[in-house]
């Protein structure tokens, strides 16, 4: 039984990494099989609805990883400014570590599929909403009122997501550094 679970988990992890790097449409099922090392039969056993089902699971995996990162950053920070700066720095470090191949684990799939696939669009929406709520929760922890924290959470997430795209495109961490400063100013200026 552990072998079955391993095969499914490896498939989802490989798909999440590949979708992040080359997009949903740029990743074929054989790419996922090759990267995961899973046998072809296990793919259809675990994911009878095919690539879209794998995509939903991959989005959920990436979403949970980022959600956990946000919660950890909030718990470790001593102020709203430190919290949002640590989000930006952590995202920048991951981007740099990947050689600018992996930014947001959700954005490539969301951009390609949100209007064409109800399942993938829903999974991406759920992911982003979860991140916004977690950022909001962190900002409330540092004294922002709920409505203010909600607006700021949307702005911070938008800044960081946009900066990830620019940094990945420019192959430079500078946009992330500028977004960090803007996010700090935003929460400081409340």
Buried (B, 14 or more C-beta within 10 A) or exposed (E): EEEEEBBBBBBBBBBBBBBBBBBBEEBEBEBBBEBBEBEEEBBEEBBEEEBBBBBBBBBBBBBEEBBEBBBEBBEEBEBBBBBBBBBBBBBBEBBBEBEBEBBBBBBBBBBBBBEEBEBBBEBBBBBBEBBBBBBBBBBBBBEBEEEBBBBBBBBBBBBBBBBBBBBBEEEBBEBBBBBBEBBBEBBEEB
